[in-house]
């Protein structure tokens, strides 16, 4: 039998897919329907970021409602015992991340190749589901908590449910069908939150936190199959399968290292201090990670597919990265400094007085938020250029550095671990950019030149704002829910004025605001978008 390849499939005319409604990703010959031309690709990428950000904003609002509600219905111990399991469960359920990036990055994909990846991923998912369910007793022994074994069996369902939809979602992302992805994600989030709150009201305690994610995986999976009208073929030999699997393994290898780095703190805090302290720590960590996750995830989803198709346009590629660093620094430094001032009040206002200790922990997380915003572009470089081996190697470096910092911070309790998180981002981010950029001669000098002013502006504004609040004793000592809201609003107003003012002074003009306004204009769905790279050329020339 002659192996099936894209080259011996009969040629068919490429039909442009409608922007609304379910997607038929492959033509009758099994070839992937082509993307827009380069100019259109840039516009679609920006629009995709806009749609993804809107989706993330909706999900953020929904999740905040869920967090506020569940924090008042459940106890820190409920959150803590579930976190003991999710620390491991989400690692297993993310096995498909490598296949997603492989489908997005590869220049040519056909239906037979995608089918092979589907079956490989599903087999891995089934194996990991059984393995994780069987490991529940081991986890229960490690944490000295028998509830963990039952929760592990429940969460194991998320692994196989996720593996069923990975390839369909990857194909939608490759086709830049961001609206379809957004609708599907929002629906899944609504179902998950409704399930969790309903069961919490019914007195199911920690099981409410288990049922929600399972319902979300099931909903998103069904939606993916409905929106991506593609049924996998039986597995067949096809050129490219092995290379894509190697690519996926490298990406997942980095994901494993990054996940271990990101959850080692939960493991240590849960093992060392117990479920109640872990519940408080996890709520503080969620607020720490939330701003970056809500803003950076959609940017990454749009940036990697676009950059993957523009690696031959080296000058434009570099300008886009520098423009991205400038915008991320402006937003990230501001958010990090503001949350350092107002984070404790935010947690008390949102979650209630019972979570006051989480607010104290969060103040040690806040400094790391700013550096976190500068981290994603180094990953964009590795993924878009196909250099996933560098992705994995640097992931190992990050894991070692962060793990050592966790161990050093553990004797100081959850606050020490939170401080270790912040320190790790500031220590590894610039070296990561240097390492990823070496093959394309993209150094850290230009990055520093567009970032340093925002770092200084955030530090000065933070100090000025703190002094201003101290000079207003009535505001600084206002207690209760209303007092917290007033203090947050006052801090926000004062900080924004001071941060923007200092940034403008350091730049010697209004370029930061013009740059940000151009981005907002590009993201506005009603606007006929200018190409983001044109904005990048202007802004970079100004710097």
N, C-alpha and C positions, 0 to 999 in steps of 0.2 A: 504494500500500500504506500502511495506517495504521501509524505507528511503534508498536512494542510498548512499553508503559509499565506500571508497577505498577498504575495506576489503571484500565486497561481489561482487566487480567487478571481472570477471574471469581473472586469471593470464595469462599474455602474456610475451613472451620473450622480453627483452629490447634490442632495436636496437640503436647503437651509431649513433648520428646525424652527418651528413657531416658538415665539417667546413665551406664550402662555399655554397652559394645559400640559398633560403628560408628555414625556419625551420618548421618542423612538430613536435610540442612540445609534443604531447600526442600520445601514441600508440593506437591500435584499441580498447583496453579495457578502454581507458580514463586515464591511468596512465601516469604521467610525466616521460619522458625518463631520465634515471639516468645520473648523472654527472660523470666525470672521477674519478678514485680512488684518495685517499688523495695526493699521490705524484704528480699525474697529475693535481690535483686541484690547488696545489700551483703554478705549472708552468703556468697553464692557467690563474690564477689570475694575475701573473706578466705580462704575455703577454697581458692580457686584459687591464692592466694599461698602457702598452706601446701603444696599439692601441687607447685607449681613449685619451691619451695625444697627440698623433699625430692628432687625430680628433679635439681636443680642440685647437691645434696649428693652424690647417687650419681654423677653425671657428674664432679664434682670428685674424688671418691675414685678413680674409674676413670682420670681424666686424670693424677692424681698417680702412680698405678702406672705408667702409660705413660711419663710424664716421667722418673721414676726409672730405669725399665728402658732407655728409648731413650738417655738421657744416658750410660749405661754401654756401650751397643752402638755408638753413633755419635759422631762428633767435633763439636766446635764449628763446624768448617768446613762439615760437612754441614748443620747447622741454619742456618748463615749463608747458604749459597747458596740454600737453599729460601726463606728469609725475603726474599731479594732479589726473588723472584718473587711471593710472597704479598703483599708490600707493595702490589702493583698488582692481583693476581688477586681478592682479597676485595672490592676496590672495585667491580669489574665484577659480581661475583656477588651484591652487595647491592642491585642495581637494583630488585628487587621489594619492598624495604622500604616504599617509598611506597605501593604498592598494598595492602600489609598494613594500614597505618595508615588508609588510605582506607576499606577494608572495615570495619574495627573502629569507626571514628568515625562513619560515616554513619548517620543515623537509620533509613533504609529501604534495603534491598538486595533485589533479586530475582535469579532465576537468569539472566535474559538480560543484566542489567547485569554480573553477576559473570563471565559467559562472555566478554563484550567485553573486560573487563580481563584475563582469562586470555590471550586471543589477542594482545593488545597487549604484555603482559609477555613472552610466549613469543617474539614477534618480536624484541623488544629483546634478549632473552637470546641468541637465535641470532646476531644481528648482532654483539653484543659478544664472543661465543665466537670467531667467525671473526677479528674484529679483534685480540683478545688473542693468539690463536695466531700470527697473522701478525707481531705485534710482538716476538716472541721475539728475533729477531736484533738489533733496536734496543736492547732491554734488555741483551743480551749485550755489545754494543759499549759501552754506557754504563758497565757494571760491569767491563768488560775481563775477562769470564769466559765462555767459550764454553758452559759447562754450562747457563747460564741459558736459552738458546734452547730446549733440549730440555725443560727443566722447565716452561717457559711453555706449550708445546703440551700437556703432560700436565695442567696445572692448568686449562687452558681448558675442559676437560670439566666442571668443577664449576659453571661459569656456566650452561650450558644445563640441566644436571641440576637445579640449584636453581630455575631459572625454571619448570620443569614442576610444581613442588609449591607455589609461593608462594601461589596463590589458595586451594588446598585447606587449607593451614595457616592462612591468614588467616580462612577461614570457621570452622574449628574454634575459633580464638581468639575470634571474634565470638560464637560459641555458648557460650563459656566451658567448652569441653570440655577442661579442663586435664589431666585424668587421661589422656586419649587422647594429647594432645600429649606428656606426660611419658614415657609408655611408648614412644612412637615415637622420641623423642630419645635415650632410654637405649639402645634397641636399635641405633640408628645409631652411637652412641658406642662400644658394645661391638664392633660389626663393624669400625669404623675402627681402633680400638686393636689388635684382633686381627690385622688386615691389616698394620699398620705394624710391630708387634713380630715377626710371622712373617717378613716380608720382611727386616727388619733381621738377624734370626738367620740367614737364608739368604744374607746378604752383599750385599744390594741397596743398601746405603749410603743415599744421599740419596733414592733412589727410594722407599724405605719411607715417607718423609715426604710423598711425593706421592700414593702409592696410597691411604693412609689417608683423607684428605679426599675423594677421588673416591668411594671405597666408602661413606663416610658420606652424601654427597649422594644417591647412588643408593638407599641403604637408606631414608633419611628420605623420599625422594620416593615410593618404592613404598608405604611405610607410610601416607603422607598420602592417597594414592588409595584405599587399602584402608579406612582409618578414616573418611574423608569420602566417602560414597557419592553422588558428584555427577559427572556427565560434562558438560563444557561444551558448549553449543549452538554452532552456527555463528554468527559475528558478525552482529548486527542493530542497526539504529538503535533507541536507547532513551534516553529522557530521563535525564539525570544522568551519562552517560558522560564528557562533556567536563569537567564540574565535578570528577568524581572523578579524572580524569587530571591536571587542574591541581593538585589537592590532592596527588596522588602525586608530581608533579614537584617541588613545593615541599618535600615531606618528603625526597625523594631528593636534592634540591639541598642540603639541610642535611646529609644523610648523606655526600654527597661532600665538602663542606667539613670536616665532622667527621672523615671518614676521612683526608683529606689532612693535617689537623692531627695525627691519631693515628699516621700512618705517615711523616710527613716526617722524623722522627728516624731511622727505619730506613734511609731513602733516604740521608740525610746520613752516617750512621755507616758504612753499607756502601760508599758511594762514597769516603769520606775515609780509612777505616781498613781496609777489606777484610772478607772473609767470616768470618775467625776472630774478630775483635773484635766483629763484628756478632752472631755466635752467642752470645758471652758477654753482650753487651748485651741481646739478645732474651730470654735466660733471666731476667735480672734484671727486665726490663720485665714479663714474664709473671707473676712473683710480685707485682709492683707492682699489676698490673691485676686479678689473680685474685680477691682478696677482694670488690672492688666488683662485678665481673662475676657472681660466684656469688650474691651477695645482692641486688643491685639489679636484675638482669635479670628475675627472677621477680616482684619487686614492681612493676616497670614494666608487665609483661605483664598483671598483675591490676588495677593502678590506673587505667590509661588507659581500658579499656572501662567501668569503673564510673563514673569521673568524667565520661566523655562523655555518660552518661545522667543526670547529676545537675547539669548546669550551671545549671538553673533554681532549684536549692536553694542559693542563694549563701552563706548562713550556714553550712550544713553543709559545703559545699565548702571554705570557708576553714578551718573547724575541722579538717577532715580533713588539709589541707595542713600546718597548724601541728603537729598530732599527728605527722605523718610526719616533719617536720623534727626534732622532738624525739627521736624514736626513732632516726633516721638519725645524728644528732649523737652520741647516747650510744654507739651501736655503732661508728660510723666513727672518732670521735676515739680511742676505746680501741684499736681495731685498728691504726690508723696509728701511734700512739705505741709500742705493743708491738712491731710489726714493725721500727720504727726501732731498737729495742734488740736484737732477736733475729734479724733478717732475714739477717745474714751467716752465723750458725750454721745457720739453716734451709736455706740454699742448699747449704752444705757437707754437711750431714747427708743431704739429699735427693738431691743430684746427684753428690756425691763431691768429693774434693780438687782434681780437675782444673778445677773450676768456682769455685775460690776467688775469682778476680778478679771474677766476677759478683756475689759477695757484697759486695765493696767498692763496686761500682756501685749495688747496691740500696739501700745506706744513704742515697744521695742521692735515691732515689725515695720513700722512706718518708714524708717529711713531706706529700707530696701526696695520700696515701691518705685522710687525714681529710677534706680539702676535697672530694675526689672523691665522698664519700658525700652531700654536700649538693647536688650538681649535678643529679640526675635530676628533682626536682620542677618545676624551671622548664620542662623539656620536657613534663612531664605537663600543665602549664597550657596551653601552646601547642597541643598535640595535642588535648586534650579540649575546648577551646573553638573549635577549627577555625581558629586564627590561625597557619597554617603560614608565612605570609609573614614574620612576626616570627621564626619558627624559623630561616628561611634567613638573614635579615639578621644575626641575632646569631651564627649560625654563621660568617659572614664575619668578624665582629669577633674571635671566638675564634681563627680561623685566623691572622689578621694578628698578634695579640698573641703567640700561641704560636710562630709562625714566627720572629718577631723574637727571641724568647728563645732559640730553638734556635740561631740564627746567633750570638748572643752567647755561648752556652755551648760551641759547637763547638771553639774553640781550647783548651779545658780537657779535651778528650777525651770519652769516653762518660759520665764522671762529670758533666761540665759539662752535657751534654744531659739527663741524668737530673735534675739540679737545676733545669734550665729547665722540665721537666715539672711538678715540684712547685710552682714559683713560678707557673706559668700557672693552675693550678687555684685557688690562693688569690687571684689577681688578678681573675679573671673571674667567679667563682661568684656573689658577691653582686650585682654589676651585672646578671648574667643574670636573677636572680630579680626584681630591680626592673623590668627591661625587660619580661619576660613577664607580670608581675602588673599593669602599668599599666592595661590595658583593663578589668580587673575590680577595680580599686582594692585590690590586694593588695600592700602595701609591704614593705620589708625590715626595718622597725622591729620588728614582731612576731616575725619570724624571728630576729633578733639576740637578742631577749629570751628565746627558748627555747633558744638555741644556746650563748651565750657561756660559761655555767657549765661546759659539757662541754669547751670549748676550754681553759679555765683548768685544769680538773681533769686533763686529759690532759698538759698541759705540766708541771704540778707533779708528777704521778705519774711522768712520765718522768725528771725530775731526781732525785726521791727514790729511784727504783729504781736508777738509774745509781750514785748514791752508796752505796746499800746493797750492790750487787755489788762495788764497789771496796773496801768494808770487809771483803769475804770473799775474800782473795787466792787461797785454794785453789780456789774455784769459778771465779774469773775466769781462771785459768791452766790449767784442765783441758783437755787436748788429746784428739784422736781422736774417733771416732764416739760412743762412750759419753759422753765428756766433753761433747760438743756437745748430746746429748740431755738430759743432766742440767742443763746450763746453761739450755737452753730451758725446761725444766720449772720450774726455780727462778725464772727471770725471769717466767714466766707467773703463777705463784702470787703472787710479791711484787707484781707490777704490778697484778693484778686487785684485790688487797686495798687497795692504795694508791689506785688510780683510783676504785674504788667509794666508798672512805672519803672522799676529797676531794669527790667529786660529791655525796654525801649531806650533807656539811658545808656546801657552797655552796648547796644547795637548802633547808637547814634542816629536813630530814626525809627520809623514805624514798621520796619520790615517784618518783625515777628507777627504783628497783627495782620499785615497784608498777606503774609504767607498763610496764616491760619484761615483768613477769610477766603483766599483762593481755594484752599482745600474744601472748605464748607460749600463754596459755590460749585465745585466739581462734584461733591457728593449729593447736592440737592437733586432729587429725582425730577423736579419740574423744569430744571435748567438744561439747556442744550450744552452739554459738557464740553469744555475745552480739554484738550489732552493733558493729562497730569504731567507728562514729561516736558511739555512746553513750560509749565509752571516751574518744574525742576530746573530747567535751564536758566530761567530768569533769576530764581532765588539763589542758585549756586553761584551765578555770576556776581550777584550782589555781595555774597560772602567772600 
